């Protein structure tokens, strides 16, 4: 034991019923918090390696030791108490995970898969080798490379991305020309930079699948997602008007990526539906994903439960939709600090509304919760979810 | 602070987002555990007064101080940390709750309502005054009273019940004649005994409603429940073949009882559908109830969420069913100690099956979990749920 890892574990194995699986999740954000809802039902003991004593998931589980996920001794000690280690985020160093795996720890997804969600350059290269369609892309070393890339791929604007560490729009720049100041910003970070074609897309889609170690896999209905400033704000399941053969194509692409990369757990494949008809992979995430939150009420088995089942090598649950349409809208931090105040109005207005708060204090733009509505009429369902999210955020007051 | 109440509370109010409600639930059984699933979603901090450090709900919440719910200092200290106090069971002494309420604590349901779920003689008397139909009944002081009651109500067999403290068939005796040894058993307990008509019933029904302090109430669909040895084993929602006007009558009876008694939270009214056509109230419970577990997946809003909403005086959620039929079957402890072993088979056989384990070690007949199936075809849905429960229990092995 070492590092900052000091907190006593409340439940040793002997305190739990015989056969109780213990899942160690690294990271105490809302994904771990929502995973706990599924863990409670299945009688799984979820233990969280938390960034601090009061983070989102620490409020919701019995055991949430605080420790630094970059510290080998901390992560080793945490892993020793679990049957399997999995993740709320992709930031644990790949080498540390390789070391854990070599020591016999069940790391799921394993580092050889996870690296494709950690490093965008590695991801692009691998997708090319398995013929999964990506936007045009190239690792660039400086302004000349950027200009060359733009020339080769149809001109500016293009996208620059840090290959590691970006999320929710951070580490991504739209570059309008060779002298755009964003180029200097991107290279200032001192990390390798990936240039990508700025895809002219009709909309964004997401394919969420789950895969277990012995290869069973399930694919959720393809959803449409709306991003604003790089943050997912709204998801509609299933993606309206998507032709069945196109939906099947997107599911098959995601299942193929999961299989080829050896993913265990949930894999989210964010895609562009390009105006020219291409279906292009934008990002990969190997954990429950914002574009799968609708599944808590909208599907037979939530993405959180299927992630747990997958990492424990239990048979996966049906990903089928339970309603014709399910719409999820994120609640982003606004001007209202007390998110609970708006509940009275929202719950009274809509007895079918589903509200999820993450136990996070409000900061502008921060994901502090989401709402879900479902039903037969897409426009009504959307209006219900949008209204509730806007009201909770404080952007409307009636 | 006093009694055995020593454990530090991990989350003080300042550690939680502004406006986070704190609900204190007395009792750490599976009802508290399942309430936590709903609390997590709504951003409610659930704190449990646990019977021991490893009980069902203590495994699933961040704060579960251990203490004796009969000890005034313990309960006062626990209540001081919560916005509202509610219950996983009915065993907290009525007088202690009256004292808490007098001191300004929001006790929900309040003692004046809860006493009707604690004391069967008080309950029967009150139901008579509000013309809610009960089986014939009389508090009896000895063998002569028992014989007189039988003579007056159509003869033996009759039922004897302890007025307080019974549950899951404990404290209930079927008496076949004046010299039946069960009569001596019943009076040996030294507590007041209630004699009741042994109702010749077609089946048992349950009406689950939720009511908030300002009087809003919702009624779940009437369900059919099957009891074995006094323990609920199976629930079908809605009760098959129940005429709509009869279902409405049962719902209205439950809503009227909730209103007249001033219940806050969930009220379950177990009823007999008598062969002679009467609909008779058997038992009352003022907390989430076994006959409402189907609502987790089967209804728009689960009974656990509506209990939380009610005790916090939030608008209640829709109790509407999400599927034509939902069947819940309890998993009772059998010969298999490792309940998780059977999961592989059950989940592989039925990707739509919903499994709930309570974190309880197996003891013969103990409720250690439940399974839920839903769908369009009642016979198929029943077979799925029954098969899974039997397999997990170990009574079948294919």
Interface residues (C-beta under 8 A of the other chain):
Chain A: X10 X11 X15 X16 X17 X18 X19 X20 X21 X33 X34 X36 X37 X40 X41 X42 X43 X45 X53 X54 X58 X59 X60 X61 X62 X64 X218 X296 X300 X301 X309 X314 X315 X316 X317 X318 X320 X322 X337 X338 X339 X340 X341 X343 X344 X347 X348 X351 X352 X353 X354 X355 X356 X357 X358 X359 X360 X361 X362 X368 X369
Chain B: X10 X11 X15 X16 X17 X18 X19 X20 X21 X33 X34 X36 X37 X40 X41 X42 X43 X45 X53 X54 X58 X59 X60 X61 X62 X64 X218 X296 X300 X301 X309 X314 X315 X316 X317 X318 X320 X322 X337 X338 X339 X340 X341 X343 X344 X347 X348 X351 X352 X353 X354 X355 X356 X357 X358 X359 X360 X361 X362 X368 X369
